[in-house]
């Protein structure tokens, strides 16, 4: 199934927008319930995935794991769509 989805994704126009939407959709699966619950205003700025959290403690937690999170997100969607994760405390 994953291979079928990856093959389909290579053939469609507007692939980047769809892959970004997929990243936003799989975020809770990748980071888990606790981080997903505190993540707000998840969006892309170019190739950077921006995540807002309410406390600096959560910002630090996600920031420390940003490379492994980006890798897992990219693996889920079959593309290196997330180049960087930026975490902001609101």
Secondary structure, DSSP 8 states (H G I E B T S, - for coil): -HHHHHHHHHHSTTHHHHHHHHHHHHHHHHH-HHHHHH-EEEEEETTEEEEEESSHHHHHHHHHTHHHHHHHHHHHHTS----EEEEEE-
